[in-house]
């Protein structure tokens, strides 16, 4: 329920940018991508998600949206979360996300 500020977003971008730099320095030719898992049910988080997508676009970092990877996620998240009390991804979601990452690497 905490409010995400523009300072929080700037810090987040700095961390991601530095992570990208470190990975690219260590692994020549690596493709750095972000998988964005927004909570579309909270209006402030939708606005934050759009800020993140725009920031990554400006940084030249491809973004994959979870709702584009997990079938039916937008309509019903329950098959992809641990429980109604814990919305972290479950093994099924992790498996599908990993398959997408492998698909992106192969192409």
C-alpha atoms as an extended CHARMM CRD file, in Angstrom:
* protein
*
       107  EXT
         1         1  UNK       CA              0.0000000000        0.0000000000        0.0000000000  PROA      1               0.0000000000
         2         2  UNK       CA              2.9760000000        2.3200000000        0.0550000000  PROA      2               0.0000000000
         3         3  UNK       CA              3.1120000000        5.1050000000       -2.4990000000  PROA      3               0.0000000000
         4         4  UNK       CA              5.7270000000        4.7320000000       -5.2090000000  PROA      4               0.0000000000
         5         5  UNK       CA              7.4230000000        8.0590000000       -5.8430000000  PROA      5               0.0000000000
         6         6  UNK       CA              9.3070000000        9.3720000000       -8.8700000000  PROA      6               0.0000000000
         7         7  UNK       CA             12.4710000000        9.1310000000       -6.7430000000  PROA      7               0.0000000000
         8         8  UNK       CA             11.7380000000        5.4230000000       -6.2450000000  PROA      8               0.0000000000
         9         9  UNK       CA             11.3710000000        4.9750000000       -9.9960000000  PROA      9               0.0000000000
        10        10  UNK       CA             14.6070000000        6.8630000000      -10.7270000000  PROA      10              0.0000000000
        11        11  UNK       CA             16.4480000000        4.6580000000       -8.2110000000  PROA      11              0.0000000000
        12        12  UNK       CA             14.9220000000        1.5430000000       -9.7690000000  PROA      12              0.0000000000
        13        13  UNK       CA             16.0850000000        2.6250000000      -13.2410000000  PROA      13              0.0000000000
        14        14  UNK       CA             19.5800000000        3.3000000000      -11.8940000000  PROA      14              0.0000000000
        15        15  UNK       CA             19.7420000000       -0.2090000000      -10.3950000000  PROA      15              0.0000000000
        16        16  UNK       CA             18.4830000000       -1.8230000000      -13.6100000000  PROA      16              0.0000000000
        17        17  UNK       CA             20.8420000000        0.2700000000      -15.7620000000  PROA      17              0.0000000000
        18        18  UNK       CA             23.8360000000       -0.7150000000      -13.6060000000  PROA      18              0.0000000000
        19        19  UNK       CA             22.7790000000       -4.3730000000      -13.6370000000  PROA      19              0.0000000000
        20        20  UNK       CA             22.5990000000       -4.2310000000      -17.4220000000  PROA      20              0.0000000000
        21        21  UNK       CA             26.0530000000       -2.6460000000      -17.6290000000  PROA      21              0.0000000000
        22        22  UNK       CA             27.6070000000       -5.2630000000      -15.3370000000  PROA      22              0.0000000000
        23        23  UNK       CA             26.0160000000       -8.1730000000      -17.2030000000  PROA      23              0.0000000000
        24        24  UNK       CA             27.0040000000       -6.8050000000      -20.6050000000  PROA      24              0.0000000000
        25        25  UNK       CA             30.5850000000       -6.3290000000      -19.3960000000  PROA      25              0.0000000000
        26        26  UNK       CA             30.7630000000       -9.9160000000      -18.1730000000  PROA      26              0.0000000000
        27        27  UNK       CA             28.7710000000      -11.6110000000      -20.9690000000  PROA      27              0.0000000000
        28        28  UNK       CA             29.5430000000      -10.1670000000      -24.3780000000  PROA      28              0.0000000000
        29        29  UNK       CA             26.5110000000      -10.1320000000      -26.6600000000  PROA      29              0.0000000000
        30        30  UNK       CA             23.9920000000      -10.7710000000      -23.8920000000  PROA      30              0.0000000000
        31        31  UNK       CA             20.4140000000       -9.7170000000      -24.5700000000  PROA      31              0.0000000000
        32        32  UNK       CA             19.1140000000       -7.8340000000      -21.5360000000  PROA      32              0.0000000000
        33        33  UNK       CA             15.3240000000       -7.8000000000      -21.1480000000  PROA      33              0.0000000000
        34        34  UNK       CA             12.8840000000       -6.9580000000      -18.3850000000  PROA      34              0.0000000000
        35        35  UNK       CA              9.8470000000       -9.0350000000      -17.4850000000  PROA      35              0.0000000000
        36        36  UNK       CA              7.3220000000       -6.6330000000      -15.9900000000  PROA      36              0.0000000000
        37        37  UNK       CA              4.7600000000       -8.0720000000      -13.6090000000  PROA      37              0.0000000000
        38        38  UNK       CA              2.3510000000       -5.2270000000      -12.8880000000  PROA      38              0.0000000000
        39        39  UNK       CA             -0.6340000000       -5.3220000000      -10.5900000000  PROA      39              0.0000000000
        40        40  UNK       CA             -3.2670000000       -3.9910000000      -12.9800000000  PROA      40              0.0000000000
        41        41  UNK       CA             -5.9550000000       -3.8650000000      -10.2810000000  PROA      41              0.0000000000
        42        42  UNK       CA             -4.5850000000       -0.8010000000       -8.5040000000  PROA      42              0.0000000000
        43        43  UNK       CA             -4.8570000000        2.4410000000      -10.4640000000  PROA      43              0.0000000000
        44        44  UNK       CA             -1.6430000000        3.9300000000       -9.0490000000  PROA      44              0.0000000000
        45        45  UNK       CA              0.2640000000        0.7880000000       -9.9940000000  PROA      45              0.0000000000
        46        46  UNK       CA             -1.0780000000        1.0200000000      -13.5520000000  PROA      46              0.0000000000
        47        47  UNK       CA              0.3470000000        4.5350000000      -13.7620000000  PROA      47              0.0000000000
        48        48  UNK       CA              3.6550000000        3.2960000000      -12.3180000000  PROA      48              0.0000000000
        49        49  UNK       CA              3.7140000000        0.4490000000      -14.8420000000  PROA      49              0.0000000000
        50        50  UNK       CA              3.3160000000        2.9400000000      -17.6930000000  PROA      50              0.0000000000
        51        51  UNK       CA              6.1710000000        5.0610000000      -16.2910000000  PROA      51              0.0000000000
        52        52  UNK       CA              8.3420000000        1.9480000000      -16.1270000000  PROA      52              0.0000000000
        53        53  UNK       CA              7.4900000000        0.8810000000      -19.6710000000  PROA      53              0.0000000000
        54        54  UNK       CA              8.2630000000        4.3580000000      -20.9980000000  PROA      54              0.0000000000
        55        55  UNK       CA             11.5320000000        4.5430000000      -19.0360000000  PROA      55              0.0000000000
        56        56  UNK       CA             12.6890000000        1.1650000000      -20.3080000000  PROA      56              0.0000000000
        57        57  UNK       CA             11.7380000000        2.1970000000      -23.8460000000  PROA      57              0.0000000000
        58        58  UNK       CA             13.9050000000        5.3230000000      -23.5020000000  PROA      58              0.0000000000
        59        59  UNK       CA             16.7360000000        3.1680000000      -22.1210000000  PROA      59              0.0000000000
        60        60  UNK       CA             16.4400000000        0.7950000000      -25.0900000000  PROA      60              0.0000000000
        61        61  UNK       CA             15.5720000000       -2.1660000000      -22.8560000000  PROA      61              0.0000000000
        62        62  UNK       CA             12.9670000000       -4.5690000000      -24.2530000000  PROA      62              0.0000000000
        63        63  UNK       CA             10.0510000000       -5.2620000000      -21.8990000000  PROA      63              0.0000000000
        64        64  UNK       CA              7.9720000000       -8.4160000000      -21.8120000000  PROA      64              0.0000000000
        65        65  UNK       CA              4.6620000000       -8.0870000000      -19.9780000000  PROA      65              0.0000000000
        66        66  UNK       CA              3.5620000000      -10.9880000000      -17.8340000000  PROA      66              0.0000000000
        67        67  UNK       CA              0.0080000000      -10.7270000000      -19.1320000000  PROA      67              0.0000000000
        68        68  UNK       CA              1.3500000000      -11.3320000000      -22.6490000000  PROA      68              0.0000000000
        69        69  UNK       CA              3.1930000000      -14.4700000000      -21.5110000000  PROA      69              0.0000000000
        70        70  UNK       CA              0.8080000000      -16.1620000000      -19.0700000000  PROA      70              0.0000000000
        71        71  UNK       CA             -2.3630000000      -17.3460000000      -20.8450000000  PROA      71              0.0000000000
        72        72  UNK       CA             -5.4770000000      -15.8140000000      -19.3260000000  PROA      72              0.0000000000
        73        73  UNK       CA             -3.5610000000      -13.8400000000      -16.6860000000  PROA      73              0.0000000000
        74        74  UNK       CA             -5.5400000000      -10.6370000000      -17.2510000000  PROA      74              0.0000000000
        75        75  UNK       CA             -8.8500000000      -12.4280000000      -16.6610000000  PROA      75              0.0000000000
        76        76  UNK       CA             -7.7780000000      -14.6850000000      -13.7680000000  PROA      76              0.0000000000
        77        77  UNK       CA             -4.4700000000      -14.5080000000      -11.9010000000  PROA      77              0.0000000000
        78        78  UNK       CA             -5.2500000000      -17.3760000000       -9.5280000000  PROA      78              0.0000000000
        79        79  UNK       CA             -3.5760000000      -20.1380000000      -11.6190000000  PROA      79              0.0000000000
        80        80  UNK       CA             -0.2910000000      -18.2070000000      -11.4350000000  PROA      80              0.0000000000
        81        81  UNK       CA             -0.0200000000      -17.1280000000       -7.7860000000  PROA      81              0.0000000000
        82        82  UNK       CA              0.8000000000      -19.0330000000       -4.6090000000  PROA      82              0.0000000000
        83        83  UNK       CA             -2.4650000000      -18.2000000000       -2.8380000000  PROA      83              0.0000000000
        84        84  UNK       CA             -5.0100000000      -15.4430000000       -2.2900000000  PROA      84              0.0000000000
        85        85  UNK       CA             -2.8480000000      -14.2740000000        0.6150000000  PROA      85              0.0000000000
        86        86  UNK       CA              0.4650000000      -14.4970000000       -1.2790000000  PROA      86              0.0000000000
        87        87  UNK       CA              0.4820000000      -13.1820000000       -4.8170000000  PROA      87              0.0000000000
        88        88  UNK       CA              4.0430000000      -14.2470000000       -5.6190000000  PROA      88              0.0000000000
        89        89  UNK       CA              4.3810000000      -16.4190000000       -8.7010000000  PROA      89              0.0000000000
        90        90  UNK       CA              3.8890000000      -20.1630000000       -8.3510000000  PROA      90              0.0000000000
        91        91  UNK       CA              5.8210000000      -22.9570000000      -10.0850000000  PROA      91              0.0000000000
        92        92  UNK       CA              3.4310000000      -22.9650000000      -13.0590000000  PROA      92              0.0000000000
        93        93  UNK       CA              3.9750000000      -19.2470000000      -13.6940000000  PROA      93              0.0000000000
        94        94  UNK       CA              7.7320000000      -19.5570000000      -13.2260000000  PROA      94              0.0000000000
        95        95  UNK       CA              7.8350000000      -22.4520000000      -15.6970000000  PROA      95              0.0000000000
        96        96  UNK       CA              5.8930000000      -20.5160000000      -18.3530000000  PROA      96              0.0000000000
        97        97  UNK       CA              8.0500000000      -17.4200000000      -17.8490000000  PROA      97              0.0000000000
        98        98  UNK       CA             11.2160000000      -19.4970000000      -18.1470000000  PROA      98              0.0000000000
        99        99  UNK       CA              9.9260000000      -21.0170000000      -21.3940000000  PROA      99              0.0000000000
       100       100  UNK       CA              9.3780000000      -17.4990000000      -22.7670000000  PROA      100             0.0000000000
       101       101  UNK       CA             12.8970000000      -16.4520000000      -21.7980000000  PROA      101             0.0000000000
       102       102  UNK       CA             14.3390000000      -19.5200000000      -23.5340000000  PROA      102             0.0000000000
       103       103  UNK       CA             12.2270000000      -18.7960000000      -26.6020000000  PROA      103             0.0000000000
       104       104  UNK       CA             13.5580000000      -15.2210000000      -26.7190000000  PROA      104             0.0000000000
       105       105  UNK       CA             17.1600000000      -16.4610000000      -26.3660000000  PROA      105             0.0000000000
       106       106  UNK       CA             16.7220000000      -18.9500000000      -29.1980000000  PROA      106             0.0000000000
       107       107  UNK       CA             15.3440000000      -16.3170000000      -31.5980000000  PROA      107             0.0000000000
